[in-house]
Amino acid sequence: VIVVAGERIDVEDRRSLVSAEDEDVEVALATREGSRAASLRALVLLAALSLHSLFEGLALGLQNTAADVFAVFVAVLLHKIVLAMSLGIRLVKVRSSFAVMLRAVLTLAMMSPIGV
């Protein structure tokens, strides 16, 4: 039995406390490494969706009639909502700053017009 700050702690209890602290440190380190990997996955997702949006813009620009342009535009618009939501959810999940989110969304938004 050890007395610390006026509190009696059994030696076995102290060992379990130290073990719990070590586990907390390991979890914190794993979370930090997981955060880096999650951020990298978010960046890869942004790159993939940006390339995808570029090809959507190409598809829009290759249409010959106004009716075809309008039909593809509506399809791309609806599809872009899903893409933007998936990117936004991923960025929120990795706790990105507002500035990073804004840059990512603007990058994604500019890719379709570049493709046209």
Secondary structure, DSSP 8 states (H G I E B T S, - for coil): -EEETTEEE-HHHHHHHHHHHHHHHHHHHHHHHHHHHHHHHHHHHHHHHHHHHHHHHHHHHT--SHHHHHHHHHHHHHHHHHHHHHHHHHHHHTT--HHHHHHHHHHHHHHHHHH-
